[in-house]
Amino acid sequence: MTSFQRKTGLGKGLSALLDDSDAVNPPKNGVNPVSEAKHETHNNSIGLINISDVETNPYQPRTEFDQVALNELAESIKVQGLIQPITVRKHTGSKYQLISGERRLRASKLAGLKQIPAYVRTADDQQMLEMALIENIQRENLNAIEVALSFQRMLDECNLKQEQLGERVGKNRTTVTNYLRLLKLPPAIQISIRDQKISMGHARALINVDQADKQLFIHDEIIEKGLSVRKVEELVRSINSIQLKPKQSRQSPGVSFEYQKLQRDLASKFATKVKLKVGENGKGAIEIPFVSEDDLSRILELLDW
C-alpha cells in the first residue's frame, strides 16, 4: 500500500470541506502512485476507478475549457501519469459523480486512460456545489465575471453570508464585495470583462458611476481609445463632480435637540458627516455619504452588513 502525504495546494476552504487528510505524491518514473486497492480514510476512500463510471458534475460552474491546454495536459498525463486525483462522490450503482477535477478527467480521457485515481467522498448536493465552486475559484484562471457568478451562486445556493464566503475562498470581504458588484454592471460591460476587453480595474472605476448610460459611454471610450485605468478613474471623477454638484441643502427647521444629538452620535460612529432628515409627520431619512469603495466597505462593516 502506498502512503499518501498531505498536500497544501487545495486551499483552506476546499480542504476543510473535503475533510482532506490525504493527498498524493508526484509519480516516480511515470508510474502513478495510487494503487488498485482503496485506502480508507474515515468514511472516504482513495483509489482507482473506471473513467467510464464517472458522470460529469451537474454543478460545474465552468462551461468552457481551453482545448489546447487540455491537449497539453493529456500529453503530460501520458508521460507522468495523473499527479492530482479527481474528487467524486458515490452515485447510483457502480457510478460516481464528479465533484471537482473536470479538466483532469477530460485530459485523462484524451490520454486514453481507462482508470483514474480519485478521492471518493461523502457529500450532499449543497456540499458538492460548494466544493465545485471553490475548486474552480482556487485552481482555474477564471475571468472576473466567472468568479463573481461563482461567488453569487455560493451566496444564493449554499446559504452563505459574505463573511463565510470570504473564509471559504480565502478572500477578504472587500474583495468579495468588489466582485459581486460587477454583476450590477450592464450586460455589455460584463461581456467585455468576461472577454478581457477591459480589466477589473476599469470595471471597478465604472461601478462608481450610478447611471447605466454613463457607464456604457465610458465603456465605449475605453474600447475605442484604449484608456488606461487611471484615465478612466479621472473621467469618472469628472462626470461625478458635474453630476453631484452640491445643491443648497435645507435642514428641516423643526429638528429637535434629541435628533441633533442623534445625528452627532451617528456622525461620530461612522466617522463621516451624517444627515438626519425628519418631517412633520415623524417620517424621515438618514444619509451616510462615502467617498470611495473602501469607505463604503468600512461603513458596511460597521453596519454588520
Salt bridges, closest charged atoms under 4 A:
ASP20 OD1 - ARG121 NH2 3.17
ASP53 OD1 - LYS95 NZ 3.69
GLU55 OE1 - HIS91 NE2 3.50
GLU75 OE2 - LYS78 NZ 3.27
GLU102 OE2 - ARG106 NH2 2.85
ASP125 OD1 - ARG89 NH2 2.87
GLU130 OE2 - ARG168 NE 2.29
GLU135 OE2 - ARG104 NH2 2.81
GLU135 OE2 - ARG139 NE 3.93
GLU140 OE1 - ARG62 NH1 3.41
GLU146 OE1 - ARG62 NH2 3.62
GLU157 OE2 - ARG153 NE 3.08
GLU163 OE2 - ARG173 NH1 2.59
ASP195 OD1 - ARG194 NE 2.92
ASP220 OD1 - HIS219 ND1 3.14
GLU221 OE1 - LYS225 NZ 2.77
ASP265 OD2 - LYS261 NZ 3.09
GLU287 OE2 - LYS277 NZ 3.05
GLU293 OE2 - ARG181 NH1 3.63
GLU293 OE1 - ARG204 NE 3.38
ASP295 OD1 - ARG298 NH2 2.75
